[in-house]
């Protein structure tokens, strides 16, 4: 067997040990040679066995094709920034509060970093893989309430009540826009008691906006 074939098999075996999403350091740990990992990554990218999502983070295309399971945009958002959680319009759509699916998945972090946006789009045969993520900063608001872990993943997402509060807090809609949005929202699944409890963690200006929500709920 030619040396090239041996190298190809080794790459396949290495990728089989790695999860669907991995970092450069994960590969270096597997081969125990950090300098050699860059060569393997470059070779795997050229062969479209992996794809670079952003600096130092890769999609294990080989494993995803084999299992026919690709990481969701929520998983990618939280993997890139482990302290993040998905919220705002994306979470509101996830919980069926708004019908239209946003073009961008917004995740919330407590500190700004260099990574603010991620744009990734590739076609693997008939499979389209697209990640369009933006990170928004909300500081001084604790994360011990209104955040759930998505089933069988490490991704975290805001509950409907927290997602709505985050949206109002960050977007700061005018009273007209607020009322217009509320008319388009399906508010039946919101818990009024949670809204009243959660809003206490936000600036005082939020209470007036939440009163509009509660009025819409006829509470």
C-alpha positions as CSV (number, residue, x, y, z in Angstrom):
1,X,0.0,0.0,0.0
2,X,1.3,3.4,-0.9
3,X,2.3,5.9,1.8
4,X,-0.4,8.3,0.6
5,X,-3.0,5.7,1.2
6,X,-1.7,5.0,4.6
7,X,-1.9,8.7,5.5
8,X,-5.5,8.9,4.2
9,X,-6.5,5.9,6.4
10,X,-4.9,7.6,9.4
11,X,-6.9,10.8,8.8
12,X,-10.1,8.8,8.6
13,X,-9.3,7.0,11.8
14,X,-8.4,10.2,13.6
15,X,-11.6,11.9,12.5
16,X,-13.6,8.9,13.7
17,X,-12.3,9.6,17.2
18,X,-13.4,13.2,17.1
19,X,-16.9,14.6,17.6
20,X,-18.9,16.4,15.0
21,X,-17.6,19.7,16.3
22,X,-14.0,19.9,17.4
23,X,-11.1,22.3,18.1
24,X,-7.6,22.2,16.8
25,X,-6.4,21.3,20.3
26,X,-8.7,18.2,20.3
27,X,-6.8,16.8,17.3
28,X,-3.5,17.7,18.8
29,X,-4.4,15.7,21.9
30,X,-5.4,12.7,19.8
31,X,-2.1,12.6,17.9
32,X,0.0,14.0,20.7
33,X,1.9,16.2,18.2
34,X,0.7,19.7,18.1
35,X,2.9,20.7,15.2
36,X,1.7,17.8,13.0
37,X,-2.0,18.6,13.6
38,X,-1.8,21.7,11.3
39,X,-0.7,19.4,8.4
40,X,-3.5,17.0,9.1
41,X,-6.1,19.8,9.2
42,X,-4.9,21.3,5.9
43,X,-5.0,17.9,4.2
44,X,-8.4,17.1,5.6
45,X,-9.8,20.5,4.5
46,X,-8.5,20.0,1.0
47,X,-10.2,16.6,0.8
48,X,-13.4,18.1,2.3
49,X,-13.3,15.7,5.2
50,X,-13.6,18.6,7.5
51,X,-14.6,22.3,7.2
52,X,-13.4,25.3,9.1
53,X,-16.3,27.1,10.8
54,X,-14.1,29.8,12.4
55,X,-10.6,30.1,13.7
56,X,-9.6,26.9,15.5
57,X,-13.1,25.3,15.2
58,X,-14.0,22.7,12.7
59,X,-16.9,20.7,11.4
60,X,-16.2,16.9,11.2
61,X,-17.8,16.4,7.8
62,X,-16.7,12.8,7.6
63,X,-18.4,11.8,10.8
64,X,-21.5,13.9,10.0
65,X,-21.9,12.2,6.7
66,X,-21.4,8.8,8.2
67,X,-24.0,9.3,10.9
68,X,-26.2,11.6,8.8
69,X,-26.4,14.0,11.8
70,X,-25.2,17.5,11.5
71,X,-24.9,19.9,14.4
72,X,-27.7,22.4,14.7
73,X,-27.1,26.1,14.6
74,X,-27.9,26.3,18.3
75,X,-25.2,23.7,19.1
76,X,-22.7,25.6,17.0
77,X,-23.5,28.9,18.6
78,X,-23.0,27.5,22.1
79,X,-19.9,25.5,21.2
80,X,-18.1,28.5,19.8
81,X,-18.8,30.4,23.0
82,X,-19.6,27.9,25.8
83,X,-21.0,30.6,28.1
84,X,-23.5,31.7,25.5
85,X,-27.2,30.9,25.3
86,X,-29.6,31.3,22.3
87,X,-32.2,34.0,22.8
88,X,-34.1,36.9,21.2
89,X,-35.9,36.3,17.9
90,X,-34.4,32.8,17.3
91,X,-35.6,31.5,20.7
92,X,-39.0,33.2,20.2
93,X,-39.4,31.3,17.0
94,X,-38.1,28.1,18.5
95,X,-40.9,28.3,21.1
96,X,-43.5,29.3,18.5
97,X,-44.0,32.8,19.9
98,X,-43.3,34.2,16.5
99,X,-44.0,32.3,13.2
100,X,-41.3,33.7,10.9
101,X,-38.0,32.0,11.2
102,X,-35.2,34.6,11.6
103,X,-32.3,34.7,9.1
104,X,-29.8,34.9,12.0
105,X,-29.5,32.9,15.2
106,X,-28.8,35.4,18.0
107,X,-26.9,34.1,21.1
108,X,-26.3,36.1,24.2
109,X,-22.9,36.5,26.0
110,X,-21.9,38.5,29.0
111,X,-18.7,39.8,27.5
112,X,-17.8,41.1,24.1
113,X,-15.0,39.3,22.2
114,X,-13.4,39.3,18.8
115,X,-15.9,36.8,17.5
116,X,-19.2,38.6,16.9
117,X,-20.5,37.0,13.8
118,X,-20.2,33.6,12.1
119,X,-21.2,33.0,8.5
120,X,-20.8,29.4,7.2
121,X,-22.5,27.8,4.2
122,X,-21.5,24.6,2.4
123,X,-23.2,22.0,0.3
124,X,-22.2,18.4,0.7
125,X,-24.1,16.7,-2.1
126,X,-27.8,17.2,-1.4
127,X,-27.1,18.4,2.2
128,X,-27.0,22.1,2.8
129,X,-25.1,23.1,6.0
130,X,-25.6,26.7,7.0
131,X,-24.7,28.5,10.2
132,X,-25.6,32.2,10.5
133,X,-24.9,33.4,14.1
134,X,-24.5,36.7,15.8
135,X,-23.5,37.3,19.4
136,X,-25.1,40.1,21.5
137,X,-23.9,41.3,24.9
138,X,-26.1,41.4,28.0
139,X,-24.1,42.1,31.1
140,X,-25.1,42.5,34.8
141,X,-28.1,40.1,34.4
142,X,-27.6,36.7,36.0
143,X,-28.0,33.4,34.1
144,X,-29.6,31.3,36.9
145,X,-33.1,31.8,35.5
146,X,-35.0,31.3,32.3
147,X,-32.4,29.2,30.4
148,X,-32.8,25.5,29.5
149,X,-30.5,23.0,27.9
150,X,-31.7,21.5,24.6
151,X,-32.3,17.8,24.8
152,X,-29.3,15.6,24.1
153,X,-27.0,18.6,23.3
154,X,-24.9,21.1,25.2
155,X,-26.7,24.0,23.6
156,X,-28.7,26.3,25.9
157,X,-31.7,28.3,25.0
158,X,-33.8,31.0,26.7
159,X,-37.3,30.1,27.8
160,X,-40.1,32.1,26.0
161,X,-40.3,34.6,28.9
162,X,-36.6,35.3,29.1
163,X,-36.2,35.4,25.3
164,X,-39.0,38.1,25.2
165,X,-37.3,40.1,28.0
166,X,-33.9,39.9,26.3
167,X,-35.5,41.0,23.0
168,X,-37.1,44.1,24.6
169,X,-34.0,44.8,26.6
170,X,-31.6,44.7,23.6
171,X,-33.9,45.9,20.8
172,X,-35.5,48.7,22.8
173,X,-38.6,48.9,20.5
174,X,-40.7,52.0,20.5
175,X,-44.2,51.8,22.0
176,X,-45.7,51.6,18.5
177,X,-43.3,48.8,17.4
178,X,-43.8,47.0,20.7
179,X,-47.6,46.9,20.3
180,X,-47.3,46.0,16.6
181,X,-45.0,43.0,17.5
182,X,-47.3,41.9,20.3
183,X,-50.2,41.7,17.9
184,X,-48.2,39.3,15.7
185,X,-47.0,37.1,18.6
186,X,-48.7,34.0,20.0
187,X,-48.5,34.9,23.7
188,X,-50.6,32.1,25.0
189,X,-47.7,29.9,26.1
190,X,-46.1,32.7,28.1
191,X,-46.3,32.4,31.9
192,X,-47.3,35.7,33.4
193,X,-45.9,34.8,36.8
194,X,-42.5,34.1,35.3
195,X,-42.5,37.4,33.4
196,X,-43.3,39.3,36.6
197,X,-40.5,37.4,38.4
198,X,-37.9,37.6,35.7
199,X,-38.3,41.3,34.9
200,X,-37.1,42.1,38.4
201,X,-33.6,41.3,37.2
202,X,-33.7,43.8,34.4
203,X,-33.5,47.7,34.5
204,X,-36.6,49.4,35.8
205,X,-37.5,50.7,32.3
206,X,-38.5,47.1,31.4
207,X,-41.4,47.0,33.8
208,X,-43.5,49.4,31.6
209,X,-42.9,47.2,28.5
210,X,-43.8,44.1,30.4
211,X,-47.0,45.8,31.6
212,X,-48.0,46.0,27.9
213,X,-47.3,42.2,27.5
214,X,-49.3,41.4,30.6
215,X,-52.2,43.6,29.3
216,X,-52.1,41.7,26.1
217,X,-52.4,38.5,28.1
218,X,-55.3,40.1,30.0
219,X,-53.6,39.6,33.4
